Amino acid sequence: MSDAKTAGAPSAPHRRVPTSIAEQRAVTQPPEVRLRANAEHWTASLYLRRISPYLTWPLLHTAISANGVTGLMILAGWSTAAALLIPGIGGALLALVLGQVQMLLDCSDGEVARWRGTSSPAGVFLDKVGHYTTEALIAVALGIRAAGYPFEVPGDFAWTTLGFALALIIVLNKALNDMVHVARANAGLTKLADRKEESVPTQSLVATLRRAARFVPFHRLYHSVELTIIVFAAAVLGLVVSAAGVADGELVVDRWLVGILVPLSLLALAGHFVAIMASRRVRG
């Protein structure tokens, strides 16, 4: 999720702290933020924007900057990936919780910036760094998790290689969106509005395939939140498989997970590229 540090001109700075949650929410969560079509992750729309003001409130009573909060978001993301190196369901559960913490901080950093009027390109850049690195590191950690401990050489290197391959594909998929903005800027076109119609394919076949993908949205699996949810579900399944008497059941499930995610990620990357080329986003 890319927060509204990126949206429009910065608001007038508030040198004082808010006197109530309602006053703070009016400034930090205006309709143009809550109603964005593409920038808000579903967790923000569903529940995190209801919780984030209660984290933003104490942050605004400290000297920490919006970029400082983004730094905490980055550390939470890296910790999410590191948690997956803990074998078993314990590591998966910790990663699930930390992934939610990262997204909560991702809401609050933009809210701090809007209250103080300190939105900046540096904040946008740090936000991108946080999401790119977190999702890549989660994929690498998944590969290491699937390899198991201790490593057997060279057999287990296949799983770590798949983890790195998944990380590369995830980064490329995320970069496609930023490539659109770079291409438009270099062509002298206006910035894209955050509206659904901008991403609707103009070709009927691609539009039909895009609508079909809503029923099986595997292309959405590669965000840190979705990845941690899937890994936790796989860890639970691993316990069930192990209880059924399958040797190394948890490791088997982790390997199946990585083996499925990699080809699906390639399909998502190809579909994303086609959808962009068929949309208004790269048209003059």
N, C-alpha and C positions, 0 to 999 in steps of 0.2 A: 504494500500500500504506500502510495506516495502522498504525503500529507500536504495541506494547503499552504505550506511555506512556498509552494510553487504557484499559488493561484493569485493572479492579479497583483496590484500594488500593495505594499504593506500598509496596514491600518495605522491610525494615529497612535503614537506610543502612549502607554499608561505608566507613569512614573510611580504611582501608588499601587498598593495591592488591592485586589477586589474586596468588596465588603460583604459579598454573598456569592453563593454558587450560581444563583440565577443571573446576577450581573456578569459574572465571569463567563457563563455559558453563552449569554447574548453576544458577547464580543468574540469569543474563541470558537464558537460553533454556529456561525451564521448559516442561513439557508443555502447559500452558494457552496458551502462546504458539505453539509449533510446530504445535499441532493445531487452531488457529482455522480455521473454515470459510470466512470471507469476508474477513478482514482481511489475510491473507497473499497477496501476489502470487505467481504460479507461479514466478517466478525465485527468490524467497526460499526456497520449499519445495524447489526443484530443486537449487540450488547456492549462492545467496548466504548462507544461514544457515550453510553450511559454511565460507565464507570470512570472514564478518564478524567472528568472534572474533579473527582475526589483525589486523584493523584496530582493533577495540575495545580490545585489549590495550595498544598504545602510547598510545591516547587516554586510557586510565585512568591512565597514568603521567604525564599532563600536568595542568594546571589547567583545561583547557577543560571547560565545562559541557555537559550534554546539549543545552541550547538552542543553545549555540555550535556543536555538531555539526550540529544541524538547520539553522543558518544556513549552514554549509558545503554541506549538502544542497540548500538553496535556490539558492545560487550555482552549484552544479553543474547544476541544472535549467535555470537561465537561460542558462548557457553552452551547454547542449545545443541550445536554440533558436537561440542566436546562431550556432552552428556551421553550421546549415542555410543561413545567408546566404552561406556560401562555396560558389560554384558547383561543380557536378560531384561526382564520387564522393568526393573528398577531404573535403568538408564533411559528406556523408552518413556517411562512416566515422567521422569525429570525433564526430558527434552520437550515433552508435551506441555508441561507447565511453563518452562522457560520460553517456549515459542509464543505463548499467550502474553507473557511479560514483555517480550520484545514488541509485540504489536500494540500493547497498551502504552508503552513508552513512545512508540511511533505516533500514536494519537497525541500524546501530551507535548511532544517537542513542538509540533505545529501550533498547539494552543498557547504555549508559552510565547512563541514568536509572534502570534497574532495579538496577544494582550500587550506585549511590550513594543510592538511595531518594529521587530528586528528581523523580519524575513530577509533572506539574502541568498545569493548564488552559492555561498559556502554551505549553507544549510541544506540546499537541494543536493549539492555534491555529496555531502556526508550521508544524507539519506540514501542516495544511490549506492554508495560504498557499503552501507550497512546491509542492504538487501541483496546486492550482488554477492558479496563475500559470504553472507550467512547461508544462502541457498546453495552456493558452490561447496562450502565446507560441510554442509549436511550430507550432500551427495558423496563426498569423499569419505566421510565418517560411515556412511552406509556400506560402502565398499569394504572398509576395514572391518566393520561389524560382520559382514557376510563372510569374510575370510576366516574369522574366528581367531582364538588365541590358544597357544602360540602359533605363529605362521609356519606353514610347511612350504619349503622352497622346492621347486618353483610353482607348485600347483595352486597355492592360495593367491599368487600374484594375479591370476585371472580375475579374481573378485575385486581386488584393489584397482586393477586396470579398468574394470567396468564402472567402479565408483568414480574414477577420474573422468571417464568418458561421459558419464551422466552429468558430472559437474560442468564439463565443457558445453554440452548440449543445452543445459539449463541457462548458462550465461549467454550463449548465442541467442536463445529464444528471448531472453529479457532484453538483449541488446537490439533486437529488431525494432522494438518500440522506440528506443532512443535514436536509432538510425533514421526513423521517419522524421523526427523533429530536426535532426541535423540536416537531412536532405531538404526539408522545407525551408529551413533557415538559409542554407546555401543557395537555394533557388529564389530567394527573396520573397517567399510566401509568408502569409500571416501564421501566427501560432494557432494550432488546432484548438477548437473549443471542445470542452469535455462533454460531448453529447453523443448519444448512442448512434445517431444517424451518420456520424462521421466515419464509423467503422463498418457500416453495413456494406457488404459487397455489391457492386453494381452489376455483376454478371449473375444470371439466374441460377446456374448450376452451383456456383460457389456459395450463393446465398442459401440454397436448399441444403447443401452440406453443412453449412454453418448452423442452420436451424436444427438439423439432425444432431449435431454435436452437443446441443443443450441437454439431450436426453442421456447421453453418455459423455459427460464433461471431463474426459481423461486429460484434456489439455490444461485443466486447472490444478492438476495434481502436484505441480512443481514449485508452488509457493511454500515457504517455510512452515506455515500453519498446516496446510494440507499434508505435507510430507511428514510432519511429526504425528499427526493423527493417524496416518496410514501405518507408520512404523509402530505406534502403540498398538493398533489393531492387530498387526502382524505378530507382535510380541505376545499378545493374549492368545492368538491362534497357535503360536509356537508352544505355549504352555499346554494347550489342549492336545496338540499332536504328541507332545512328549508324554502326557498322561495316558495317551492311547497306546503307548509302548514303542513309538518310533524312536530309534536311536538318534541323538542330537537333533531332536525335533525342532527346537528353537532356531538352530543354525540352518536347518533345511528350509524353514519358512523364510528366514532372512535372505537366503540365496535365491529362492524363487522370487522374492520381492524385487531384488536388484535386477534379476534376469528379465522380469516383466517391465519394470520401469524404463529400462534403457531403450528397447524398441518403441515403446509407446511415446517416449520423449522425442525420438526421431520423427515419428508421425506427427506429433504436435508441432514440432519445429517446421516441418514442411507445410502443414496446414496453415500455420501462422503466416508464413511467407506468402503463400498463395492468397490468403485473405487480405493481406496488406496491399499486394499488387492489384487486387480486384476492387479495392475500395477507393473512396474519394481522398484518402489521406495522402496519397502520392500523386494526386492530380493537380494541375495548375488551377 
